[in-house]
Amino acid sequence: MIRTGRVSSREVVESHIAQVRRVNPQVNAMVSDRFDDARAEADAADARRAKSPDDLPLLHGVPCTIKESFSVTGMPWTAGLVSRRGVRAGGDAVTVQRLRAAGAIVLGVTNTSELCMWMESVNRVYGRTTSAYDTGRTSGGSSGGEGAMVGSGASPFGLGSDIGGSIRMPAFFNGVFGHKPSGGLVPSSGQFPQATGSAALMLSTGPLTRSARDLMPLLRLLAGPDAGDPMCRAMHLGDPDAVDLSTVTVHDVRDDKSLQRFPIEAALLDAQEAAVQALARRGARIVKTSIPGLSDAFELWSAAMHSRNKVSFAALLGGEGPAMSTASVLRELPMSVAGRSDYTLPALGLALAEYLPMLLSARLMTMTARIEHLRGRVDELLGANNVILFPSHPRVAPKHHAPLLRFADAGFTGVFNVLEVPVTQVPLGLDARALPVGVQVVGARGQDHVPIAVAQALEEALGGWVPPAAWS
């Protein structure tokens, strides 16, 4: 609409600023704005269109939001860590640069969990972000601010990162699309914290959108090597529109006995069945599949994080000082419960849990072998043109604090970071409580266009994003 002159960039930017101001007092998703700069950039975009209407970049004049853990020139860059309060970015992360070069206008930066390592976006710098559909429920983490902004209609698209579900859980809990790219496809340069060692292949940067059709154009802009990320490499990106679903086998994983530890809500099982039926009508071959080993998904993810990362979470939590020791973590725990610590309870718990694999080296070796066995099984199922449908989470957006008692639920997403495969989170409407339901679509490494093609088909068949009643 902006490119054709039906609306101006300034009008679109102003409408989204108005929506941010409407919803943000309740959801607490945008933690710092740049509205004045965005208005000036929109005016410049409109002037450019008036002068050269046939020479405009793909995202000319389109507003967006960015997760606060990405550096955005002049904006806060804390990742929710109190010791970084006051830190401002001196430049743009490479992915932010690429979006801006394509014409995007950044409205502001959004909330994350402390150091991007928890499934609720809460920290001692900015507080807690809520779901766009129910302020009593979590927006997910760690890209929860992006999920809430996009889900509430306050941003056309957002930029997030995902090392254990941090794009997909917020997308799921907020009823939007999110894509975790293949490991190494999109650079993570300019993020804090940044994964180290081979764990960098578990960290994926990708888009959150309200339409599946927006995923691939954004992925093409974001992808490609950068000197700041030695693990990123060039990959061929296929075309979702060229995928013939009649040639795709859909492995439907729902009733897997290995998931009995994690009872899945009936609404999510029903939604996945609706997705299966919709794909069958498009000619896809449906196979009910079991993947042994998924019952230990969280343990597999934890083992991979420990063995692949060169810098510990405890070291990051310590900020500029020494890494937090077991003793210092234990001292902070009661203060955190009482609300008198600079650290959140989940962050301290993660730092403490980090020491456990060191005491269980034999178990760690076993888990590493199991990861490779699982990788072989998944690669065999996927081939080059197949997908796995897998529950996004055992339940819809949990109430605040509830994930503390069910932290292993994060394994539903984290296991696919370990395998470095692309995954598209697809919204499938709302349940009887008007909360989003959805499904993960998993593809083969380097074949990101295939799960995105399935997402597009499901959007066409089942409707995709449903605006929250409170904000529509």
N, C-alpha and C positions, 0 to 999 in steps of 0.2 A: 504493500500500500504506500509506503514511503517512497519507494523507487519510482512508482508510477504517478506520484503526486496526488493520490486520493486523500492522503493526510500528510501533514508535515512531521518531521522528526520532533520538532518542539512540542507539537500536540501529543504525540505518543509518549515522549518523556514526561510531560506534565501529567498525563493521565496515570502513569505508573508511579510518579512521585505522590500523587493524591492517594493512590491505593496503598502505598507504603505507609503513609501517614495515618491511613484509616486502620490498617491491621496491626502495625508494629507495636502499638501500646499493649496489645493483648498477646501477640505471639513472641515478641522480643527476638526477632530474627536479624534485622539489620542493626549492626552495632556501631557503624559510623557511615555517614553519607557524604557525598560530594555533589549535592544537588545543584549548587551554583555553577560548578564546572560542567556538569552534565548539560545544563541549559545552554551554556555558552557553546559547547561542542555540538549540540543539536542545532543551534542557530547557524553555526559554521557548516554543518551538513546540509542544511536547507539552502544556504547560499551556494554551496558547491553544486547541488542539484540544479538550481536555477541557471547556473553558468554552463555546466557540462552534464546534462541529463543522461547521456549515453555512455558515460565513463565513470561508473560508480561501483565500489566494491560490494561484495556479497551481503554484508551486514550493515550497509550504509544507514547510519542514523538510528540503529536499533538499540534500545537500552538493555542492560543485563546487570547481574550481580555476581560478586566474586567471593568465595570463601576467604575468611580473614587470614588463613594460614598461607595464602599466596601473597607475594609482595605486589602491591599496587602503589605506584609513586605517591608519596605524601600521606598515605593512609596507615592506620595502626597495623602492626604486624607482630602480634603476641602469641598466637595460637592458644590463647586463654591462659597463659602462664604469667602469674603475678610478677615474677622477676623481670619480665619483658614489658611490663606496663610502661608506656612512654616511648617504646620503640616504634619508629615510623620507617616505612620502606623508602629507600633512596632510588628505586627503579621498579620496573615491572618484571614479573616472572615471564619467562619466554612464552608461556601459553596466553598470558594476558596481552603481551605484545602482539601475538598473532591475531587475537580477537580484535584488538584495537586497529591493527593494520587492515583488517577486513571491514572496518567502519563501525564496530560496536562502541557503545557509550556506556561506561561503568557508572551505575547509580550509587554504589556503595559496597561495603564489605559486610559479611554476615557471620553469625556466631558458629562456634565449633566446640567440641569437647576439649578438655584440657590436654594439650599436646596431641590432639586428634586421635585419641586412643580409647574412646568409650562410646557406647551406643546411645548415650544421651548427650545432647549438646548443652552442657552446663559447665561453668567455671567460675572462679572467684574474681575474674575481671569484669565479665559482662552479665553473669547470672544465667538463667535457664530459658531455653527456647521451647515453645510448645508446638504441638501439631496444628496445622492449619484447619483441621476439622474438629478438634476438641482440645481446648486449652488445658484440660486436666490430664492430657496424655502427651507423651514425648514426641518430639519431632524427629527423633533418631539422631545418630551421630556417625561420623563426626561432621558431616556436611549438613547438619540439621537446619542451620539458618537458610541455606540454599533451598532445601526441601520446602520449608515453610513459606519462603518468599515466592517460589515458583508455584507451589500448590495453592496459595491464596490469591494468585493472579496479580501479584505485585511486581513480578519480574517475568519477562518472556522466556528467559533461559538463565541458567546459572552454571558456574564452573565449580566442580568439586573434586575431591580426591578420595581414594578408596584403597585401604590396605587390609581390610577385613569386613567390608560391607558398608563403608562410609559414604558411598554414593547410593547404593541400592536400598539400604534401610531407610534413610530419609526420603528417598523417592517413593518407597512403598508406603511408609507411614503418612505421607502427604499426598498420595494419589496421583503421582506424576511418573514420567518415564525417566530412567537413568541408565547410563551405559558405562560399565567398567570395561575399558579396552583390554586387549591382549597385553600381557606383560611386555614392556619395552617399546610399545607402539608410540606413546605420547611421553615427552620428557617431563620430569618432575623438577627441573631447575627452577630456583626461585621460590621454593616452598620451605616453610619451617614447621615442624621438623622434616628433614629429608631422610628417607630410608638409606641405609648404607649396605655395602656388600651386595650379595645376591638378593637380599631382601628388597632391593630397588625394583626387582622384577615383580614383586608382590604389590608394590604401590602403583596404582593406576590413576591418571588424571582424565576426567571425562565430563560430559555435559549432563545436566538435568533439564528436562523440557516438558512442556505440556502436550506436545505432539510428537509421535514417533517419527514423523517426516523430518523433524528438525535434527535428529540425532546424527545422521550420516554427513550432512553438510558441515556441521560443527566438528565432527570427528576428523574430517578431511583437513579442516583449518588447523586443528590442534596437533595432528600427527606429524612425525618426522624428527630426525636426529637433531640434537643440540649439543654443543661442546660442554655444557654444564652437566650433562647426564650421560656418562659413558656407557650405561646399560641400554640406552635408547638406540633403536636401529630402524632403518627404512624397511617398510613392509608394503607389499601391494595391497591396495584397498579395493575390494570388489564393489559391485553395484547392487544394492538391495532390490531394485526394480527388475534386475535380470534374474533373480532367483525364482525358479519354477517350483512351487510348493509340492507339486506332484512328484518331484524327485527327492523330496526331503523326508527322512525318517525322523519322527518325533518320539523320543524315548520318554515316556510318562512315568516319572518316579514320584509316587504318592504313598503307596501301601507297602513300602519297603520295610521289612521286619527290622532292619537296622535302625529305623527311626522310632521304634516303640518307646524309647526313652523320652521322646519329645512329642507328646500328643498334639496333633495339629487341629486347629479349630475347624468345625464343620463348614463354616462359611468359606474358608480358604480352600478346602477340598472341593467344595461345590464350584467355586470360581475356576479352579484348575480343570475340573471336568468340562465346564463351559468352554474354556480355551481349547481343550482337546477336541471337542465336538466341532468348534468353529474351524480348526485347522483341518480336520477330517473332511469337512464340507468343501474345503479348498483343494482336496486331493492328496493331502499329506498322509503318509503311512504311519499309523499309530502303533507303538509297541509298549506294553506295560513292562517296565524294566526295574530290576533290582541292582543296587550298587553296594555290595558289602563293604563295610568299613566306614560308612558315613555316620554311624553312631558315635564315632570318636572324632568327628569333624573339628570340634573346638580344640581337642588335644593335639590333633595334627597341625592346626594353625599355630598353636602356642609353641610347639616344638620347632616348626619352621621359622618362626620369628626369633626364637632363641638361637638357633644354629646359624641363621643366615645374616643377622644384623651384626655389624661391627661395633655399633654404639648402643649401649643399653638404655632402656627407658629411664632407669634410675639416674643415669648420667644426665640425660636431658632434663629430668625433673629438678636436678640440682642447679640448673641454670649455669651461671658463670662460675659457680663454686664447684667443689668436688661432688661426685656422684653420691646420691643418698644411700646410706648404709641401711642394713636391716634394722639396726638400733634406732637410727634417725626416723625411719618410716614408722616404727612402732611407737616412738614418742609422739609423732604427729597424728596418729590414728585417733586417739581419744579427743584431741583438740579439734580434729575435723568433724567428728560426730557432734561436738558441741558448737560447731560453727565458728571456731576461733583459729583455724588454720588457713594458711594461704593455699592449701592443696585440697582438692576434692577427695572424698572417700574412694571413688572408683580409681583415681590416679594412684593413690597410695596402695590400694589393693593390688593394682597391676604391678607396681614396683616391687611389692613383697612377693607376688607370685613369680616374678622373674627369677628369683633365686632358687625356686624349687627344682627346675630341670638340672641345675648344677649338682643337686643331691641325688639325682636319679639318672645318671649318665647311661646306664644300661637301658633304661626305659626310653631315653632319647634316641639311642641307636635303633631300637625297635620301631619307634615312630617314624624315623627317617626311612627305614625300609618299607614301612607301610605306605608312606607317601608315594614312593616310586611304584609300588604295586597298584595303588589307586590311580596314579597318573596313566599307567598302561591300560587299565580297564576303561577309563574315561576316553582316552585317545582312540581306543578300539571302537567304542560306541559312536563317537562323533565322526570319524573319518574326516572328509573334507566338506561335507554338505549336510550334516545332520545336526540335530539339536537335542538337548535334554530340557524337559520342563521339570522344575524343582520348586517346592514351596519357598517363598521369600523369607518366611519366618514362621515359627509355630503358631503365632497369633497376630491379630491386628495390633495397631499401635498401642503399646502397653501404657498403663498409667505411670505417672512420674515415680521414680525410685524402684519400680517393680523389677527392672532388669538386674538390680543388685542381687536378687535372689535367683535369677535364671540367666546368669551370664553366659552359660554354655550355648544358649540359643543363637549366639552370634556365629556359631560354627556353620549355620545354614548358608551364610554368605562367605565367611572367611575361608572355607575349604577351597573355593574356586580361585582365591588369590594365590593360595599355595600352588595350584595347578597352572596358574598364569593364563587361564583361558578367558575369552571375552564373555561377558554376561550382560544381558539387557533386562532391566526391571520393567515389567509391564503392568500398568494399572488395569483392573478388570471390574471397575464399578465400585459400589458401596454395599456394605452389609445392612442388616436390619437396623443397626444403630447409626447409620449414615457415616460409617468409618470405611476407609479404603481397603479393598482387597486387591490381590495381584499375584503375579507369578514371576519367577526368574526363568529366562530363556538362555541356555548355555550353548555356546558354539565352540568350534575347534580353534586352536591358537592360530592367529593370523587371518581368521575368517570372520571378522567382526560384522561384515555385511549380512551374514546369514541370520544370526539372532535378531538383527535390526529388521530384516525383511519379515521375519515372523512377527515381530512387534507391530510392524505396519499392518500386517494382515489382521492381527487381533484388534488393533485400533479400528480398522474399517468394520470389522464384524461386531464388536462389542462396545464401541463408543469411546474408549480411552478415558481421559481425564474428565471428572465430573466436578464442577465448581462447588466449593463448600457453601452451604446455604447461608452461613453467617456473613460471607464476603461477596456473594454474587449479586 
